[in-house]
Amino acid sequence: MRQSKNSNHDIIDQDIISDEVMATLLEAAPSVPPPHTLRAKVLARIHGPTSMKELITLRGDEGKWIQMRTGIEIKLLFQDQNSKSRSLLMRVHAGATFPAHEHDGVEECLVLEGEFNMGDLTLRAGDYHLAQQGATHAALTSRTGALLFFRTCVTEYP
C-alpha cells in the first residue's frame, strides 16, 4: 500500500485488500437467506394497492381511451363515489368540436397540451378553467388538438 501526502490528509492510492483476497473472502462468506417477509413485500409492490385507501398510479400507457364523439376521446383516471366526482383526460383531435352544454356540477379543466376555444376564449397549455354548477359553455373547438385534464361530477361525460 502506498500513501501520498496532501496538505491536510493522507490519501490512499491503492485498495487496502487486493482483488484476489476480496474474492476469496466473498467465496468463504456464508449464504444468508433474505427475511421471510421480503417476498410478500415485493409481490405487494408489484401487484399494487389492495384498497382505494392506498396510493394509485396509472401509467401513461395504461387505461382505456373511449371515443365520446368524432375526434374526442376520454380516459377515466379515477371516480370517487363519496364526492360524486371523477378525474379524466380528454384528447381533442384537431378540427373536433364539442357542442355547447350546461354543467350538472363544478368542472375544473387544465390544458396539458395544445389549445382549444370556447367561443371567443382560447385556452393553451398550462391554462386552468373552472365552470360552476349550472354554467353553460359555448361550443368547444380545437384547431391544433389538445390534451385536457378534467375533474368533474360523475354525471358529466358518461
C-alpha positions in Angstrom: 0.0 0.0 0.0 1.3 3.4 -1.0 0.4 6.7 0.6 0.9 10.2 -0.7 0.8 13.3 1.4 -1.7 16.0 0.9 -1.5 19.3 2.8 -4.3 18.2 5.2 -4.8 14.4 4.9 -3.2 11.2 3.9 -4.6 9.8 0.7 -4.6 6.1 0.0 -3.7 5.4 -3.7 -4.5 1.6 -3.7 -7.2 -0.6 -2.2 -6.4 -2.0 1.2 -7.4 -5.5 0.1 -6.3 -6.9 -3.2 -8.9 -8.3 -5.7 -7.7 -11.9 -5.1 -8.1 -11.6 -1.3 -11.5 -10.0 -1.7 -12.7 -12.8 -4.0 -11.5 -15.4 -1.5 -13.3 -13.7 1.4 -16.5 -13.4 -0.6 -16.4 -17.1 -1.6 -15.9 -18.0 2.1 -18.8 -15.8 3.4 -21.8 -17.9 4.4 -25.0 -17.6 2.3 -27.7 -15.7 4.2 -31.3 -16.1 3.1 -33.4 -13.0 2.9 -36.0 -12.2 5.6 -39.2 -14.4 5.1 -41.3 -11.2 4.8 -39.4 -9.9 1.8 -41.2 -11.9 -0.8 -44.6 -10.7 0.4 -43.4 -7.1 0.3 -42.0 -7.4 -3.2 -45.2 -9.0 -4.5 -47.4 -6.4 -2.9 -45.4 -3.7 -4.6 -45.7 -5.5 -8.0 -49.4 -6.1 -7.7 -50.3 -2.6 -6.4 -52.8 -1.4 -3.9 -55.5 -3.7 -2.5 -57.9 -1.0 -1.5 -58.9 2.5 -2.6 -57.4 3.9 0.6 -53.9 3.2 -0.7 -51.9 5.0 -3.4 -53.0 4.6 -7.0 -50.7 5.0 -10.0 -51.9 4.8 -13.6 -49.1 4.9 -16.1 -49.5 6.9 -19.3 -49.9 3.8 -21.5 -52.4 2.2 -19.1 -56.2 2.7 -19.1 -58.6 2.8 -21.9 -59.4 5.7 -24.3 -63.1 5.7 -25.1 -64.4 7.6 -28.1 -67.0 10.1 -26.9 -67.8 11.6 -30.2 -65.9 12.0 -33.5 -62.4 13.4 -32.7 -62.9 13.4 -28.9 -61.8 10.6 -26.6 -61.7 10.3 -22.8 -59.8 8.2 -20.4 -61.2 7.8 -16.9 -58.4 8.1 -14.3 -60.4 7.9 -11.0 -64.0 8.0 -9.8 -64.9 8.9 -6.2 -68.4 7.8 -5.3 -68.2 9.6 -1.9 -67.8 13.0 -3.5 -69.6 12.0 -6.8 -66.7 13.3 -8.8 -64.3 11.9 -11.4 -60.9 12.7 -12.9 -60.3 12.1 -16.6 -58.2 13.0 -19.5 -59.8 14.3 -22.7 -58.0 14.1 -26.0 -59.4 16.5 -28.6 -58.1 16.0 -32.2 -57.5 18.9 -34.5 -60.8 20.1 -36.0 -63.0 18.4 -33.5 -65.9 20.2 -31.8 -68.0 19.6 -28.7 -71.4 21.2 -28.5 -72.4 23.9 -26.1 -73.5 22.4 -22.8 -74.7 23.2 -19.2 -72.8 21.7 -16.3 -74.5 19.4 -13.7 -71.8 20.2 -11.2 -68.5 22.0 -10.8 -66.0 21.3 -13.5 -62.2 22.0 -13.4 -60.1 21.9 -16.6 -56.4 22.1 -17.0 -54.9 22.2 -20.5 -51.9 19.9 -20.7 -51.1 20.2 -24.4 -52.3 22.2 -27.4 -55.1 24.7 -27.4 -58.9 24.9 -27.7 -61.6 27.5 -27.9 -64.9 28.0 -26.1 -66.5 30.7 -28.1 -64.0 33.7 -28.0 -62.0 32.2 -25.2 -58.7 30.5 -26.2 -57.1 28.2 -23.6 -53.5 26.9 -24.1 -51.2 24.5 -22.3 -51.0 25.5 -18.6 -54.3 27.4 -18.6 -56.9 26.5 -16.0 -60.7 26.9 -16.4 -63.5 26.5 -13.9 -67.2 26.1 -14.7 -69.6 26.4 -11.8 -72.6 24.2 -11.5 -75.3 25.4 -13.9 -72.8 27.3 -16.1 -73.2 27.0 -19.9 -70.2 26.7 -22.2 -70.1 27.8 -25.8 -69.1 25.0 -28.2 -65.6 23.7 -27.7 -63.4 23.6 -30.8 -59.7 22.9 -31.4 -57.7 23.9 -34.4 -54.5 22.3 -33.1 -55.7 19.4 -31.0 -55.4 19.4 -27.2 -55.0 17.1 -24.2 -57.1 18.2 -21.2 -57.4 17.1 -17.6 -60.8 17.3 -16.0 -62.2 17.0 -12.5 -65.9 16.9 -12.8 -69.1 15.4 -11.4 -69.9 11.8 -12.2 -72.9 12.7 -14.4 -70.6 14.6 -16.9 -69.0 12.8 -19.8 -70.6 9.4 -19.3 
